[in-house]
Amino acid sequence: MKGERNMYTIYVVFDCYPGKREGFLKRVKDEGVLEAIRAENGCHRYDYYLSDEKENEILLIEGWETKQHQQVHLTQPHMDTLRSFKDEYIASTVLGEFEVK
């Protein structure tokens, strides 16, 4: 992974409504949101992971050059697209950050 060291990294745990996990991920891809995010300036990593044990859970790991890059990311038009349909699929979201050294 390019620039993995010393990047600003956050995790997001999504608890999806029952049976909605795959639909959410498909929509993120089909709407072009995932591709747009990964093309953003300062984005080093934006990856979804699925839990084997919790069928409604998605873990997102984001890696950014700086916290400022991640903050700009939140203001992009494709994030408005994501927000426009997220509530159809996601019951709750937990966010945290950590530093990769």
Stockholm file with secondary structure:
# STOCKHOLM 1.0

chainA/1-101         MKGERNMYTIYVVFDCYPGKREGFLKRVKDEGVLEAIRAENGCHRYDYYLSDEKENEILLIEGWETKQHQQVHLTQPHMDTLRSFKDEYIASTVLGEFEVK
#=GR chainA/1-101 SS CTTCTTCEEEEEEEEECTTCHHHHHHHHHHTTHHHHHHTSTTEEEEEEEECSSCTTEEEEEEEESSHHHHHHHTTSHHHHHHHHHHHHHEEEEEEEEEECC
#=GC SS_cons         CTTCTTCEEEEEEEEECTTCHHHHHHHHHHTTHHHHHHTSTTEEEEEEEECSSCTTEEEEEEEESSHHHHHHHTTSHHHHHHHHHHHHHEEEEEEEEEECC
//
